[in-house]
């Protein structure tokens, strides 16, 4: 005798009908209903292959809603989270490095850089003056 135990308690779903949860069963019924309705709606107008594609495309959203979870969220919760993050509260994130040490010493560093530039200018002038005297 084997008893299946989920590793994560939140992953437990009770099988109600044909091994499906209530959510999956209801969405399956809606998907089948939409497919049958589309079949009878389009049968007089298009061929069998086209009808089969229309029925699959019509049933697909209901199957997606019933069976797919993204990051542990059902479809309607995922859609709400996506709308909230992309439309209602979009953020422009800027990545900048933050260094507490730099913030504390930036005045000292800038002063040293300024002195170094002055020294470079003096050395360059001395070299040019020495170089022009040798010629």
C-alpha positions as CSV (number, residue, x, y, z in Angstrom):
1,X,0.0,0.0,0.0
2,X,1.4,3.4,-1.0
3,X,0.3,6.7,0.3
4,X,1.2,9.8,-1.7
5,X,2.2,12.8,0.4
6,X,3.0,16.2,-1.1
7,X,6.3,17.7,-0.1
8,X,4.6,21.1,0.1
9,X,1.2,21.3,1.8
10,X,0.1,24.2,-0.4
11,X,0.3,21.9,-3.5
12,X,-2.4,19.6,-2.2
13,X,-5.5,19.6,-4.3
14,X,-8.6,17.5,-3.6
15,X,-9.6,15.4,-6.6
16,X,-13.4,15.8,-7.1
17,X,-14.4,14.5,-10.5
18,X,-12.4,12.1,-12.7
19,X,-9.3,12.9,-10.8
20,X,-9.6,16.7,-11.4
21,X,-10.0,19.4,-8.9
22,X,-13.3,21.3,-8.9
23,X,-11.6,24.2,-10.7
24,X,-10.2,22.0,-13.4
25,X,-13.5,20.1,-13.9
26,X,-15.5,23.3,-14.3
27,X,-13.0,24.8,-16.7
28,X,-13.0,21.5,-18.7
29,X,-16.8,21.6,-18.9
30,X,-16.7,25.2,-20.2
31,X,-13.9,24.3,-22.7
32,X,-15.9,21.4,-24.1
33,X,-19.1,23.5,-24.2
34,X,-17.3,26.3,-26.1
35,X,-15.8,23.8,-28.5
36,X,-19.2,22.1,-29.2
37,X,-20.9,25.5,-29.6
38,X,-18.3,26.7,-32.0
39,X,-18.5,23.5,-34.0
40,X,-22.3,23.8,-34.5
41,X,-21.9,27.6,-35.2
42,X,-19.3,27.2,-37.9
43,X,-20.2,23.8,-39.4
44,X,-22.3,25.2,-42.3
45,X,-19.7,27.8,-43.3
46,X,-16.2,26.2,-43.2
47,X,-14.6,22.9,-43.6
48,X,-13.9,20.3,-40.9
49,X,-10.1,21.1,-40.5
50,X,-10.8,24.8,-40.1
51,X,-13.6,24.0,-37.6
52,X,-11.2,21.8,-35.6
53,X,-8.7,24.7,-35.3
54,X,-11.5,27.1,-34.3
55,X,-12.7,24.8,-31.6
56,X,-9.2,24.3,-30.2
57,X,-8.5,28.0,-30.1
58,X,-11.9,28.6,-28.5
59,X,-11.3,26.0,-25.8
60,X,-7.7,27.0,-25.1
61,X,-8.4,30.0,-22.8
62,X,-10.6,27.9,-20.5
63,X,-8.1,25.0,-20.4
64,X,-5.3,27.6,-19.6
65,X,-7.4,29.1,-16.8
66,X,-8.2,25.7,-15.3
67,X,-4.9,23.9,-15.5
68,X,-1.9,26.3,-15.6
69,X,-0.4,27.9,-12.6
70,X,2.4,30.4,-12.9
71,X,4.6,30.9,-9.8
72,X,1.9,29.2,-7.8
73,X,-0.8,31.7,-8.9
74,X,-3.9,30.7,-10.8
75,X,-4.5,32.5,-14.1
76,X,-6.9,35.2,-12.8
77,X,-4.5,36.2,-10.0
78,X,-1.5,36.2,-12.4
79,X,-3.5,38.5,-14.8
80,X,-4.3,40.9,-11.9
81,X,-0.7,40.9,-10.8
82,X,0.5,41.6,-14.3
83,X,-2.0,44.4,-14.9
84,X,-1.1,45.9,-11.5
85,X,2.7,45.8,-12.1
86,X,2.8,46.8,-15.8
87,X,-0.2,49.2,-16.2
88,X,-1.3,50.5,-12.8
89,X,2.0,50.9,-11.1
90,X,4.8,50.9,-13.7
91,X,8.2,51.7,-12.3
92,X,11.3,52.9,-14.0
93,X,14.2,51.3,-12.2
94,X,17.6,52.7,-12.4
95,X,20.6,50.6,-11.3
96,X,23.3,52.7,-9.6
97,X,26.1,51.5,-7.5
98,X,26.1,52.8,-4.0
99,X,29.3,53.0,-2.0
100,X,29.1,54.4,1.5
101,X,32.9,54.7,1.5
102,X,32.9,56.8,-1.6
103,X,30.2,59.1,-0.3
104,X,32.2,59.7,2.9
105,X,35.5,60.4,1.1
106,X,34.4,61.9,-2.2
107,X,35.4,65.4,-1.2
108,X,38.9,64.2,-0.3
109,X,39.2,62.1,-3.5
110,X,38.1,65.1,-5.7
111,X,40.7,67.3,-3.9
112,X,43.4,64.7,-4.5
113,X,42.4,64.3,-8.2
114,X,42.5,68.1,-8.6
115,X,46.0,68.3,-7.1
116,X,47.2,65.4,-9.3
117,X,45.9,67.2,-12.4
118,X,47.8,70.4,-11.4
119,X,50.9,68.4,-10.8
120,X,50.5,66.7,-14.2
121,X,50.1,70.1,-15.9
122,X,53.3,71.5,-14.1
123,X,55.3,68.4,-15.1
124,X,54.1,68.6,-18.7
125,X,55.1,72.3,-18.9
126,X,58.5,71.5,-17.4
127,X,59.1,68.7,-20.0
128,X,58.1,70.9,-22.8
129,X,60.4,73.7,-21.6
130,X,63.2,71.2,-21.1
131,X,62.5,69.7,-24.5
132,X,62.5,73.0,-26.3
133,X,65.8,74.1,-24.7
134,X,67.6,71.0,-26.0
135,X,66.7,71.6,-29.6
